[in-house]
Amino acid sequence: MRDKQLPQIKLVDVDKLCFDSNNPRIMQEQPEHSERNLIRILNSAYPLAGLIRSIFCNGILATEPLIVVPQGEQWKVIDGNRRLAVLKILHDTATYEYYLPKEIYRYATHDLIAKQTRIPVIELQEDDEALWKARLSRHMHARTAWPLLNESAYIAYVEDKVPISTALLSKHVGMKDDALGFFMVPMRIILALEEAGRWTRWTTKSEKLHYPTLIKACCRPSLMKHIGWKSRKRLDKLNLDHALELMYWLFGNRWNNTPPLINNVDRDLDTLNTILRDEQSLDRLRETGNLQEAFAVAMETKFALRRKLQQIDDSVQSLIRESRGGRYPRNQAQQLADSIRSTADLLIRELERP
């Protein structure tokens, strides 16, 4: 069998290279995808100063080509968007002088300094299996990995675009099947809300949508029950109103200037999980937007129930003491005991419900 021919390195004019707006480093930001804004986003999340120094001195090496796919008369950079940002900065220092480190500013802006105009690239096709495998292995296991939100977004993208089994994807990601399934739960909730047009990830009042917070929220059974989460195969059962409500509780709402309810993540998520077990405390939370007030209502309800349970226990103990003073027919005693036992079992089941 003939081996598949390896892709060859070619040289492409830097002006023909464009950013990939679906790159996981970029795709979580606001959808204003001008070149200037994309460079700002990349520098904000992954400061470019060190890379600018390196490329200014050494250029883009042929041993580390950018990976591109054809896009009309241009080439979309699939892997190497940070390096492309640096090239754009060095080629237009008047526009991007803000990003230039002080020690190279006078040299980078000088007309006598030659600029690298032909960039080594490897061309692949958008659906090439080697492309997504390389990106997963490079960015999920590298020294500076993608943030968890970006990782989950790219995994969802691969699931949507590539016919691949969960087992094979888990292998490349480096997780067990069930661990990958749980890791992806928050992203599936996000995508369900976005696809329904109910919410977007840049709606958050928080500076960033913190994926670990969502993962921790998904560990709380009352929160998952509140939004109606069953499984990936039963997304139609997801309560979008409640899922939207959860997102606002966790991250706030930028458009109406509502801050998030969750500040101390573990403590406040436990508090919210307790509140969602009781309708009265949930109503108070929706009415006031105050986590502590709603929690106080939940505690009052809980202690009221405890008092009633204590009263029941006292009554049963009293009945036992009274029964010692006289004898009951065996069949009546058995019926009474069976009735009490059945009621107690029912009460236990109700109390153990999440």
URPEPE-V118421 format. One record per residue. N is the residue number from 1. PHI is phi in degrees with one decimal (NA if undefined). PSI is psi in degrees with one decimal (NA if undefined). D_CENTER is the distance of its C-alpha to the mean C-alpha in Angstrom with 2 decimals. Layout:
# URPEPE-V118421
{{N:PHI:PSI:D_CENTER} {N:PHI:PSI:D_CENTER}}
This chain:
# URPEPE-V118421
{{1:NA:133.7:43.14} {2:-74.7:133.3:42.49} {3:-67.1:144.9:39.53} {4:-66.8:132.0:36.96} {5:-66.0:133.4:37.84} {6:-74.8:144.2:35.59} {7:-66.0:146.6:34.27} {8:-101.8:150.3:36.44} {9:-79.4:134.4:35.71} {10:-129.0:165.8:36.95} {11:-107.1:131.7:37.35} {12:-128.5:141.0:35.88} {13:-60.6:137.4:36.67} {14:-60.5:-30.7:33.94} {15:-69.4:-15.8:34.41} {16:-90.2:-2.9:33.43} {17:-95.0:136.0:29.94} {18:-131.6:159.6:27.00} {19:-73.9:154.6:23.29} {20:-96.2:104.4:20.65} {21:-68.0:-14.1:18.60} {22:-95.5:8.2:16.05} {23:-61.5:135.7:15.69} {24:-57.5:-23.8:12.18} {25:-69.7:-22.3:13.60} {26:-111.8:-33.2:14.42} {27:-64.8:-14.1:12.51} {28:-87.9:-2.6:9.87} {29:-94.4:178.2:13.04} {30:-61.4:146.3:15.66} {31:-81.6:47.9:17.55} {32:-111.4:96.5:20.75} {33:-103.2:40.1:21.39} {34:-69.1:156.2:24.78} {35:-58.3:-42.1:25.65} {36:-64.2:-40.1:26.12} {37:-71.7:-35.3:22.75} {38:-66.0:-38.5:20.96} {39:-65.0:-39.7:23.04} {40:-61.7:-44.4:22.16} {41:-61.9:-46.9:18.38} {42:-62.6:-42.8:18.94} {43:-68.6:-33.6:21.34} {44:-67.7:-42.6:19.22} {45:-84.2:-34.0:16.29} {46:-137.8:84.5:18.70} {47:-46.2:134.3:22.25} {48:-95.7:-6.8:24.78} {49:-54.0:-48.4:28.02} {50:-62.6:-40.7:28.51} {51:-68.9:-35.5:27.87} {52:-60.2:-45.7:30.25} {53:-59.1:-45.1:32.94} {54:-64.2:-48.7:32.57} {55:-71.5:-33.0:32.72} {56:-60.8:-38.8:35.48} {57:-82.3:-35.5:37.54} {58:-118.0:-15.9:36.78} {59:72.9:-173.0:35.30} {60:-88.7:117.2:33.04} {61:-77.5:147.4:34.62} {62:-65.3:-21.7:35.61} {63:-79.5:-10.0:34.20} {64:-131.9:63.3:30.65} {65:-69.5:155.2:30.59} {66:-72.5:149.5:27.80} {67:-101.9:125.6:26.50} {68:-130.0:159.6:27.11} {69:-127.5:147.5:27.45} {70:-67.4:140.3:30.16} {71:-142.3:90.0:29.38} {72:63.7:-126.1:32.72} {73:-90.7:4.1:34.86} {74:-116.0:179.7:32.03} {75:-125.5:122.4:29.73} {76:-87.8:126.4:25.95} {77:-81.7:113.0:24.58} {78:-87.5:-37.7:21.88} {79:-132.2:116.6:21.96} {80:123.4:25.7:23.39} {81:-66.7:-31.4:22.03} {82:-67.7:-41.2:22.50} {83:-65.7:-36.7:26.03} {84:-63.6:-40.0:26.63} {85:-59.3:-41.9:25.67} {86:-64.1:-42.3:28.26} {87:-60.4:-42.9:30.82} {88:-62.6:-40.5:30.42} {89:-64.2:-45.8:30.91} {90:-70.8:-24.6:33.98} {91:-86.9:-14.2:35.46} {92:-138.7:67.3:35.26} {93:-66.6:-23.8:35.83} {94:-66.5:-40.3:37.28} {95:-77.3:-37.2:34.04} {96:-113.6:27.2:31.72} {97:-60.8:-24.3:34.05} {98:-56.6:-32.4:31.58} {99:-86.0:-11.6:29.53} {100:-76.8:128.4:32.62} {101:-61.0:145.5:33.34} {102:-58.2:-38.6:36.69} {103:-70.0:-18.4:38.49} {104:-114.5:1.5:38.18} {105:-57.0:-50.7:38.29} {106:-65.0:-29.3:42.07} {107:-81.9:-42.4:42.01} {108:-65.6:-29.4:39.02} {109:-90.7:-2.8:40.55} {110:-81.0:135.1:44.04} {111:-66.2:-23.0:45.39} {112:-80.0:-10.8:47.17} {113:-82.3:119.6:43.99} {114:-69.7:142.4:43.22} {115:-110.1:145.5:39.72} {116:-76.1:115.2:38.17} {117:-105.6:-21.1:38.23} {118:-110.4:119.1:37.89} {119:-110.1:131.2:34.60} {120:-71.3:130.8:34.30} {121:-139.2:160.0:31.77} {122:-117.6:125.9:31.20} {123:-91.0:127.6:30.89} {124:-126.3:171.0:28.81} {125:-96.7:153.7:28.01} {126:-55.5:-36.1:24.62} {127:-96.7:13.2:24.68} {128:-66.8:127.7:26.12} {129:-60.0:-35.6:24.81} {130:-63.4:-26.8:25.43} {131:-67.7:-55.6:23.05} {132:-71.3:-30.1:19.72} {133:-64.4:-42.9:21.07} {134:-64.0:-40.3:21.94} {135:-69.8:-40.1:18.63} {136:-63.2:-48.4:16.76} {137:-69.0:-35.3:19.45} {138:-74.3:-41.4:19.87} {139:-101.3:-15.5:16.45} {140:-96.5:-14.2:14.72} {141:-126.0:7.5:17.87} {142:-78.7:171.5:19.44} {143:-61.2:-40.8:20.45} {144:-112.0:88.3:17.98} {145:-78.7:164.1:14.90} {146:-61.8:151.1:12.01} {147:-60.2:157.2:9.22} {148:-58.8:-37.3:6.52} {149:-61.5:-43.2:4.18} {150:-68.0:-39.2:7.67} {151:-59.4:-49.0:8.57} {152:-65.5:-36.0:6.47} {153:-65.2:-40.0:7.66} {154:-72.3:-36.2:11.01} {155:-61.4:-43.0:11.35} {156:-62.2:-37.9:10.97} {157:-63.5:-45.0:13.49} {158:-63.3:-43.1:15.76} {159:-58.5:-36.5:15.77} {160:-77.6:-33.7:16.86} {161:-99.6:-23.0:19.39} {162:-118.2:130.0:20.84} {163:-73.3:96.3:22.84} {164:-140.5:142.6:21.57} {165:-78.4:157.2:21.60} {166:-61.6:-37.3:18.84} {167:-63.2:-43.9:21.22} {168:-68.9:-41.4:21.69} {169:-63.9:-42.0:18.07} {170:-59.2:-39.2:17.45} {171:-62.3:-44.6:20.49} {172:-72.5:-31.4:19.36} {173:-77.3:-27.6:15.92} {174:88.7:30.4:17.89} {175:-128.4:157.4:16.50} {176:-73.0:158.3:18.44} {177:-54.9:-47.6:17.86} {178:-69.3:-34.3:16.85} {179:-66.6:-41.5:14.49} {180:-64.7:-40.6:12.72} {181:-58.9:-44.1:12.83} {182:-69.4:-39.6:11.22} {183:-57.8:-32.5:8.45} {184:-88.8:-7.2:7.75} {185:-56.1:-50.6:8.34} {186:-58.7:-40.2:5.25} {187:-65.5:-35.5:5.09} {188:-66.5:-35.5:8.78} {189:-66.5:-44.6:8.93} {190:-57.8:-49.3:7.49} {191:-65.3:-36.4:9.98} {192:-62.2:-42.7:12.60} {193:-67.1:-41.6:12.75} {194:-70.1:-41.5:12.97} {195:-65.8:-28.1:15.47} {196:-83.5:-4.3:17.45} {197:72.3:23.4:17.67} {198:-93.5:-21.6:16.70} {199:-166.6:152.7:13.92} {200:-132.6:155.3:12.25} {201:-70.4:-13.8:9.41} {202:-95.5:12.3:12.44} {203:-78.5:-16.5:14.04} {204:-63.6:142.2:12.64} {205:-74.0:-31.7:15.53} {206:-63.6:153.9:13.66} {207:-62.3:-37.7:14.04} {208:-135.8:150.3:10.40} {209:-80.4:109.4:7.14} {210:-87.5:104.7:6.65} {211:-63.1:-39.3:3.64} {212:-57.6:-32.1:6.93} {213:-63.4:-41.6:8.14} {214:-64.6:-40.4:6.13} {215:-61.2:-43.6:7.28} {216:-64.8:-38.0:10.56} {217:-62.2:-37.8:10.88} {218:-70.4:-11.7:10.76} {219:-83.9:-9.4:13.59} {220:-95.1:114.9:15.76} {221:-62.0:-36.2:17.98} {222:-68.6:-34.2:19.18} {223:-66.5:-42.3:15.83} {224:-68.9:-36.7:15.13} {225:-66.0:-37.5:18.75} {226:-60.8:-39.5:18.54} {227:-90.5:-2.9:16.09} {228:76.8:25.1:18.07} {229:-71.0:128.0:15.58} {230:-114.2:-63.1:17.86} {231:-167.3:172.1:16.48} {232:-59.8:-34.3:15.21} {233:-76.9:-8.4:18.89} {234:-124.8:43.0:19.30} {235:-65.0:-19.9:16.74} {236:-66.6:-17.1:19.93} {237:-87.5:-6.7:20.14} {238:-66.3:129.5:16.94} {239:-84.8:101.0:18.26} {240:-65.5:-34.2:16.71} {241:-61.6:-45.1:18.67} {242:-73.8:-34.4:17.33} {243:-64.6:-40.6:13.65} {244:-63.2:-42.6:14.33} {245:-59.2:-42.4:16.18} {246:-62.7:-42.8:13.43} {247:-60.4:-41.0:11.16} {248:-67.6:-37.7:14.37} {249:-62.6:-41.1:15.12} {250:-76.8:-40.4:11.96} {251:-126.6:0.0:11.85} {252:75.5:-175.6:15.27} {253:-135.5:112.5:16.69} {254:-63.1:-35.4:17.94} {255:-73.2:-34.3:20.55} {256:-108.2:14.1:22.47} {257:61.1:35.2:21.81} {258:-91.8:122.9:20.45} {259:-75.9:159.8:18.92} {260:-68.5:151.7:16.21} {261:-80.7:-25.2:17.90} {262:-91.5:117.5:15.83} {263:-115.6:-61.7:17.35} {264:-86.5:103.6:18.10} {265:-56.8:-57.2:14.88} {266:-64.8:-46.6:16.62} {267:-64.5:-47.3:19.78} {268:-70.8:-32.6:18.51} {269:-67.1:-38.2:16.14} {270:-63.1:-40.4:19.29} {271:-62.4:-47.0:21.30} {272:-63.4:-38.3:19.20} {273:-61.3:-38.5:19.31} {274:-69.2:-41.4:23.10} {275:-60.1:-39.8:23.48} {276:-73.8:-3.8:21.98} {277:-82.9:-9.7:24.73} {278:-133.1:128.0:27.39} {279:-64.1:-39.2:28.02} {280:-64.3:-42.3:30.11} {281:-70.0:-34.5:27.57} {282:-64.8:-41.9:24.87} {283:-60.5:-40.3:27.50} {284:-66.1:-38.5:28.17} {285:-63.1:-44.4:24.55} {286:-66.6:-32.6:24.47} {287:-74.2:-42.4:27.91} {288:-106.5:-23.5:27.49} {289:67.5:19.9:23.84} {290:-113.9:114.7:24.92} {291:-63.2:-41.2:23.11} {292:-71.2:-38.6:26.25} {293:-62.0:-44.9:28.67} {294:-65.1:-37.2:26.77} {295:-65.4:-37.7:26.59} {296:-61.8:-39.5:30.34} {297:-64.0:-41.1:31.00} {298:-62.2:-39.7:29.10} {299:-69.0:-38.8:31.26} {300:-60.7:-43.7:34.41} {301:-62.5:-42.2:33.76} {302:-64.9:-43.6:33.14} {303:-72.2:-32.0:36.32} {304:-62.3:-40.9:38.32} {305:-65.3:-39.4:37.51} {306:-61.6:-40.3:38.55} {307:-62.5:-41.4:41.84} {308:-65.7:-40.4:42.51} {309:-63.6:-37.0:41.81} {310:-65.9:-38.5:44.22} {311:-63.9:-40.8:46.80} {312:-63.5:-43.9:46.49} {313:-61.2:-42.0:46.92} {314:-62.1:-40.0:49.97} {315:-65.3:-42.0:51.46} {316:-65.0:-42.0:51.14} {317:-63.2:-38.7:52.69} {318:-64.1:-40.7:55.49} {319:-62.9:-39.0:56.09} {320:-63.3:-42.9:56.42} {321:-65.3:-40.3:58.98} {322:-65.6:-36.0:60.95} {323:-66.5:-19.0:61.07} {324:-75.2:-15.8:62.94} {325:-86.3:-7.6:65.88} {326:-160.0:168.2:66.65} {327:-107.7:139.9:66.07} {328:-105.4:147.3:64.19} {329:-54.6:142.9:65.07} {330:-57.8:-41.7:62.84} {331:-66.9:-37.0:61.37} {332:-67.9:-41.0:60.46} {333:-63.2:-40.0:58.88} {334:-66.6:-42.1:56.85} {335:-62.7:-41.8:55.64} {336:-65.1:-43.2:54.64} {337:-65.0:-41.6:52.76} {338:-63.9:-38.8:50.92} {339:-65.0:-44.6:49.94} {340:-64.1:-42.4:48.60} {341:-63.0:-43.0:46.71} {342:-63.8:-42.4:45.12} {343:-65.0:-39.9:44.09} {344:-65.0:-41.0:42.66} {345:-63.8:-40.8:40.59} {346:-63.4:-41.7:39.22} {347:-63.4:-41.9:38.37} {348:-61.5:-43.5:36.54} {349:-62.0:-40.2:34.37} {350:-66.8:-40.5:33.53} {351:-70.2:-28.6:32.73} {352:-85.1:-7.1:30.44} {353:-65.6:138.7:28.26} {354:-67.3:NA:24.68}}
